[in-house]
């Protein structure tokens, strides 16, 4: 029966150009995800689709609890980079096809962290001095609402299902959990001292928070919204990135000039990797093979081979690099250079800077999304 249904849907795609099939599945682990249909393989009973960022997913039919289809016109999408400018109180929107700024969006005072919802319809911007979060409607590039959070919020991460945003606040030593349906804070979670970085596992079950002044990482169980454990890290842990398979957490330690690698199975540090001076931001390529670390005082980026956990190359960029993000296909990395007032675009094949894009004053945070 399922095979016949997929045959019908795929034949429709072949007959009528411009029509796409979107499906929403709920999996055995309760994760719900919406994808655009690409293929169905009756030989191994798998379905393949892509999410809003064009990242492919292959799902076994045996893992699906429920599935719903929607047939409609294919959307025209653009891969855009949103950059928070901390000193000009706005967000620069870069079209990655042309590497030019196509618009600037006013937000709160001293914006820093930024994250997209999985469907790309909203960008959440953390305003450190306003103590709130601006919600940008990406269709109009205007702020639709503002959400009060803790004192000096620094960074933000959104769950894979898009239902919650977790905001880390430096002075109140807590994490505000935003319900993205109502755009209100549903709960607040105490963590360590001076938390700054946060990342959520791909399955959405845990959030890892870097506590700069406690020299540790708090692990939040997102089901109960309580801290389940605390992991010692280096000195001054700042930013966090998690591998696509969810097995490892990489933490930049800005004072000890290294990166701690946490094994998520045991929640212990498995190794420590020396990098440049005052490492700040970190991002992992979509295929999980490399981690890119921005070194603020070295004005460069360390590229870590995640198989060997060693630095394979160093890339000079602008002055005081901080935020970093990859395009969905992993071919380019965009680095926000805070004191250069620009963004360096790294070709990840050659690991060289291909171009530099002027933005606002004091760019710090950056997120890239597939905006339709």
C-alpha positions in Angstrom: 0.0 0.0 0.0 2.8 2.4 1.0 4.7 1.5 -2.2 1.7 2.3 -4.3 1.2 5.7 -2.6 4.8 6.7 -3.2 4.6 5.6 -6.8 1.6 7.8 -7.3 3.3 10.8 -5.6 6.5 10.4 -7.5 4.7 10.0 -10.9 2.9 13.3 -10.2 6.2 15.0 -9.7 7.5 13.7 -13.0 4.3 14.7 -14.9 3.9 18.3 -13.6 6.9 20.5 -13.4 7.0 23.0 -10.6 5.1 20.8 -8.2 6.7 19.6 -5.0 5.6 17.1 -2.4 6.3 17.9 1.3 5.8 15.4 4.0 5.8 15.6 7.8 6.8 12.5 9.8 6.7 11.7 13.5 9.5 9.2 14.4 9.7 6.6 17.1 11.8 9.0 19.2 8.9 11.5 19.0 10.9 13.8 16.8 8.7 15.5 14.1 10.3 16.7 10.9 9.1 18.2 7.7 10.9 17.5 4.4 10.6 17.9 0.7 10.2 14.5 -1.0 13.2 13.5 -3.2 12.9 9.7 -3.5 11.5 6.4 -2.2 13.4 3.2 -2.3 11.1 0.2 -2.1 14.0 -2.2 -1.9 15.2 -1.1 1.5 11.9 0.7 2.6 13.5 4.2 2.9 12.2 7.6 2.1 14.6 10.5 1.3 13.9 14.2 1.5 15.6 17.5 2.2 14.9 20.0 5.0 14.6 23.8 4.8 18.4 24.1 4.6 18.7 21.5 1.7 20.3 19.0 4.1 19.3 15.4 3.0 17.6 13.0 5.4 17.0 9.3 4.7 14.3 7.7 7.0 13.4 4.0 7.4 9.7 3.4 7.1 9.9 1.2 10.2 10.9 4.2 12.2 7.9 6.3 11.3 4.9 6.6 13.6 2.8 8.9 11.3 3.2 10.6 8.0 1.3 13.4 6.3 1.7 14.7 2.7 1.2 18.2 1.2 1.4 18.7 -2.5 2.0 22.3 -3.8 4.2 24.6 -5.9 8.0 24.4 -5.3 9.2 27.4 -3.4 11.9 29.7 -4.7 14.5 29.8 -2.0 17.7 31.8 -1.3 20.6 30.9 1.0 21.1 34.0 3.1 23.5 34.9 5.9 22.2 37.1 8.7 24.9 38.9 10.6 24.4 40.7 13.9 26.2 44.0 14.2 26.8 44.7 17.9 27.7 48.4 17.5 25.2 49.5 14.9 22.3 47.7 16.5 21.1 45.9 13.3 21.4 42.8 11.2 23.0 42.7 7.8 21.4 40.2 5.3 23.9 38.7 2.8 22.7 37.0 -0.3 25.3 34.2 -0.6 24.7 33.9 -4.4 26.2 37.4 -4.9 27.9 37.9 -1.6 26.4 41.3 -1.2 24.2 42.8 1.5 20.7 43.2 0.3 19.1 44.7 3.3 19.7 45.8 6.9 17.2 45.2 9.8 17.1 47.4 12.9 16.9 45.3 16.1 17.7 45.9 19.8 20.8 47.2 21.5 24.0 45.3 21.0 22.7 42.2 19.1 24.9 39.2 19.4 23.6 35.6 19.0 21.2 34.6 16.2 19.5 31.4 15.1 16.9 30.4 12.5 13.9 28.2 12.9 14.3 25.0 10.9 11.8 26.1 8.3 13.7 29.4 7.8 10.6 31.6 8.4 12.0 33.3 11.5 15.3 34.5 12.8 15.7 35.0 16.6 18.3 37.7 17.5 19.6 38.1 21.1 20.1 41.7 22.2 22.6 41.9 25.0 21.8 45.3 26.4 18.1 45.3 25.7 17.8 42.0 27.6 15.4 40.7 24.9 15.1 38.7 21.7 14.0 40.2 18.4 12.0 37.9 16.2 12.5 38.6 12.5 10.0 37.5 9.9 12.3 36.5 7.1 9.6 37.0 4.4 9.5 40.7 5.1 12.8 41.2 7.0 11.0 43.1 9.8 10.8 42.5 13.5 7.4 40.9 14.3 7.8 40.8 18.1 10.3 41.2 21.0 10.6 38.8 23.9 12.1 39.7 27.3 14.6 37.2 28.6 17.4 37.2 31.2 20.1 39.7 32.0 22.8 40.2 29.3 21.6 37.4 26.9 24.5 36.2 24.8 23.5 33.3 22.5 20.6 31.2 21.3 19.9 27.7 19.9 16.6 26.4 18.5 15.4 22.8 18.8 15.4 20.7 15.6 11.6 20.6 15.6 11.5 24.4 15.9 9.2 24.5 19.0 11.6 26.0 21.5 14.4 28.5 21.6 17.0 28.4 24.4 18.6 31.7 25.3 21.7 31.9 27.5 22.1 35.0 29.8 25.5 36.0 31.1 24.7 37.9 34.3 21.5 36.1 35.4 23.4 32.7 35.0 20.4 31.0 33.4 18.8 29.8 30.2 15.4 31.1 29.1 13.2 28.7 27.2 11.0 30.4 24.6 7.9 28.7 23.2 8.1 29.6 19.6 4.4 29.2 19.0 3.5 31.9 21.6 6.9 33.7 21.7 6.8 33.7 25.4 9.3 32.3 28.0 7.9 29.1 29.4 10.6 28.4 32.0 14.1 29.5 33.2 16.9 27.0 33.9 19.8 27.9 36.3 23.2 26.9 35.0 26.8 27.8 35.8 28.5 31.2 36.1 28.6 33.6 33.1 27.1 31.2 30.5 27.8 32.3 26.9 27.5 29.5 24.4 24.8 26.9 23.7 24.1 24.1 21.2 21.4 21.4 21.0 21.9 17.8 20.0 20.5 16.8 16.6 17.9 14.6 18.3 16.8 17.6 20.4 17.1 15.7 23.7 20.0 17.7 25.3 21.3 21.3 25.3 25.0 21.9 26.2 25.8 25.3 27.8 29.4 26.7 28.1 29.8 28.5 31.5 32.7 30.8 31.1 33.5 31.6 34.7 32.7 28.1 36.0 35.1 26.5 33.5 32.5 23.8 32.8 29.6 22.8 30.6 26.0 22.3 31.9 24.0 19.5 30.1 20.3 20.3 30.0 17.7 17.5 29.6 15.2 19.2 27.3 12.4 16.9 28.3 12.5 18.1 31.9 14.4 21.4 31.3 16.8 20.6 34.2 20.5 20.2 34.3 21.4 16.5 34.3 25.1 16.8 34.7 28.1 19.2 34.6 31.3 18.6 32.7 34.7 20.3 33.5 36.2 22.0 30.4 39.1 24.3 29.8 39.5 27.8 31.0 36.9 30.3 29.8 34.7 28.0 27.8 32.8 30.2 25.3 31.2 28.6 22.3 29.8 25.1 21.5 29.2 23.0 18.3 27.9 19.5 18.1 28.8 16.9 15.3 25.9 16.0 13.0 25.7 12.5 14.4 25.5 13.9 17.9 28.4 11.9 19.3 30.8 14.7 20.2 30.6 18.3 21.5 33.4 20.8 20.7 33.9 23.6 23.2 36.2 26.6 22.6 38.1 27.7 25.7 39.0 31.3 25.2 41.5 31.6 28.0 43.4 28.3 27.7 43.5 28.7 23.9 42.2 25.2 23.1 39.1 23.2 22.3 37.6 20.5 24.6 36.0 17.5 22.9 33.2 15.9 24.9 32.0 12.4 24.3 28.2 12.6 24.5 27.9 8.9 25.4 29.8 9.4 28.7 29.7 13.2 29.0 33.4 13.4 29.6 36.2 15.2 27.8 37.9 12.8 25.5 40.7 15.1 24.3 41.8 18.7 24.2 43.1 20.4 21.0 45.4 23.4 21.0 44.3 26.2 18.6 45.0 29.9 18.2 44.8 32.8 20.7 41.5 33.5 22.3 39.3 31.1 20.4 35.8 32.3 20.1 33.3 30.8 17.6 33.1 27.3 16.3 31.1 25.5 13.6 31.3 22.0 12.2 30.9 21.2 8.5 27.6 19.5 7.5 29.4 16.2 6.8 31.0 16.3 10.3 34.6 15.9 9.0 36.0 19.3 10.1 35.5 21.9 12.8 36.4 25.6 12.1 37.5 27.7 15.1 37.7 31.5 15.0 40.8 32.8 17.0 40.1 36.4 18.0 43.6 37.5 19.0 45.3 35.5 16.2 43.0 36.9 13.5 42.7 33.5 11.9 40.7 30.3 11.8 42.0 26.9 12.9 40.6 23.9 10.9 40.3 20.8 13.0 40.2 17.3 11.4 37.5 15.6 13.5 38.9 12.1 12.8 42.3 12.9 14.2 41.3 15.9 16.4 44.3 17.8 15.2 44.6 21.2 13.4 45.1 20.6 9.7 45.4 24.2 8.5 45.2 27.8 9.6 43.4 30.5 7.6 44.1 34.2 8.0 40.9 36.3 8.1 39.9 39.7 9.4 40.5 41.4 12.8 38.9 39.8 15.9 36.9 37.0 14.1 34.1 35.7 16.1 30.9 34.1 14.6 31.2 31.5 11.9 28.6 29.5 9.9 28.5 27.2 6.9 26.3 27.1 3.8 24.1 24.1 3.7 26.3 22.3 1.2 29.4 23.0 3.3 31.4 24.6 0.4 31.7 27.9 2.1 32.2 29.3 5.7 31.3 32.8 6.6 33.3 34.5 9.4 32.2 37.7 11.2 35.2 39.9 11.8 34.2 42.2 14.7 37.0 44.8 14.4 37.2 44.8 10.5 33.5 45.4 10.1 33.3 42.7 7.5 32.7 39.0 6.8 35.3 36.7 5.3 34.1 34.0 2.9 36.2 30.9 3.1 36.3 28.3 0.3 36.3 25.1 2.3 37.9 23.1 -0.6 41.0 25.3 -0.7 40.7 26.8 2.8 41.4 30.2 1.5 39.3 33.5 1.7 37.6 34.0 -1.6 36.0 37.4 -0.8 35.3 39.9 1.9 31.9 41.5 2.4 31.5 44.9 4.3 28.6 44.8 6.8 27.7 46.9 9.8 29.8 48.0 12.8 31.0 45.3 15.1 29.7 42.1 13.4 29.7 39.2 15.9 27.0 36.6 15.3 26.1 34.9 12.1 23.5 32.3 10.9 22.9 30.9 7.5 19.5 29.6 6.3 17.6 28.6 3.3 14.9 31.3 3.1 11.9 30.6 0.9 
